[in-house]
Structures are given as structure tokens and as C-alpha cells.
Amino acid sequence: MTNASQIKEHMEVKGCDGKHVGTVLGVKDGHLRLASGIADLEIDMGMVDTVDHNVVRLKKTAEETARTWH
């Protein structure tokens, strides 16, 4: 599991397919809060694969991640 302290506000969040998912608003209670154009959303920190070069990469594609919000 990724260390939440590595994730900073304004980092870009991408799916494992490289597509944009949102922008980090913060981390709280094991969830990654992000702005995604339509609304502020949350995803479980367990979905985070890696954090590098100001990008949070998820274990799922952008489309798979978006399905969890509908």
C-alpha cells in the first residue's frame, strides 16, 4: 500500500491506462479526495498503485474508476 504522506494536494491522478481521473484535494481516513471536473469525489487508498513525479497512478483504468462513482 502506498504511504499517504507521499500524496500531496494538486497532484494529478491517472488510471493505469494513463488517462486523467482527477486532481488531489487531500487524503483523509484512508480515502483519496479528488476533484474530477463534475464533483469532488473519493476513492479508497487501496486503489493507489504508485506515486511518482507528482502523479498518483491507480490500479484500475480511468473508466473502471469512474464506474465506482455511478
Secondary structure, 3 states (H helix, E strand, C coil): CCCHHHCCCCCEEECCCCCEEEEEEEEECCEEEEECCCCEEEEEHHHEEEEECCEEEECCCHHHHHHCCC
